[in-house]
């Protein structure tokens, strides 16, 4: 846990709803200080085949432009041409 970890269940539920709506998650030092990760679900046809793709970068390099570009790449892997 870090100072950025989601503090309670209600906040976590709100964050999960946002993630489902936008189709990706950004973890800014929530699980490890100094690490930012962008992740998305890869649907495999059945829930048993669902996977995830995640790209992690050092937080010191994770400015808004890099996060935007990595998010675009992750989403393109999940839904090519989407």
C-alpha positions in Angstrom: 0.0 0.0 0.0 1.0 3.6 -0.7 -0.3 7.0 0.1 -2.1 6.8 -3.3 -3.9 3.5 -2.6 -7.7 3.7 -2.8 -8.7 4.4 0.8 -12.0 2.6 1.2 -14.5 0.3 -0.4 -16.8 3.1 -1.6 -13.9 4.9 -3.4 -12.8 1.6 -4.9 -16.3 0.9 -6.2 -16.5 4.4 -7.8 -13.0 3.8 -9.4 -14.0 0.4 -10.7 -17.2 1.9 -12.3 -15.0 4.5 -14.0 -12.6 1.9 -15.3 -15.4 -0.2 -16.7 -16.9 2.8 -18.4 -13.6 4.1 -20.0 -12.2 0.6 -20.8 -8.9 1.0 -19.1 -7.2 1.7 -15.8 -4.4 3.9 -14.8 -2.5 3.0 -11.6 -0.5 6.0 -10.4 1.6 4.7 -7.6 -1.4 3.0 -6.0 0.4 -0.3 -5.6 4.1 0.7 -5.7 5.7 4.1 -5.3 7.5 5.2 -8.4 5.4 3.0 -10.7 2.6 4.0 -13.1 0.7 1.4 -15.1 -1.9 1.6 -17.8 -4.0 -1.6 -18.2 -7.0 -2.9 -20.2 -9.1 -6.0 -20.4 -8.6 -8.3 -23.4 -11.8 -10.2 -24.0 -11.2 -13.8 -24.9 -14.7 -14.8 -25.9 -15.6 -16.4 -22.6 -14.9 -15.1 -19.1 -12.4 -18.0 -18.6 -10.4 -16.7 -21.5 -10.3 -13.0 -20.6 -6.9 -11.6 -20.0 -5.3 -8.2 -19.4 -2.6 -6.2 -20.9 -0.6 -3.7 -18.8 2.3 -1.4 -19.5 4.3 0.0 -16.5 6.6 2.9 -16.6 8.6 4.8 -14.0 6.4 7.5 -12.6 9.1 10.1 -13.1 8.7 9.5 -16.9 4.9 9.2 -16.8 3.9 12.7 -17.8 0.5 13.3 -19.4 1.8 12.9 -23.0 3.4 9.5 -22.2 0.4 8.2 -20.3 -1.9 9.3 -23.2 0.4 7.5 -25.8 0.7 4.4 -23.8 -3.1 4.3 -23.2 -3.7 4.6 -26.9 -1.2 1.7 -27.6 -2.8 -0.5 -24.9 -6.3 0.2 -26.2 -5.1 -0.5 -29.8 -3.8 -3.9 -28.6 -7.2 -4.6 -26.9 -9.3 -3.5 -29.9 -7.2 -3.1 -33.0 -8.5 -0.3 -35.2 -11.1 0.5 -32.5 
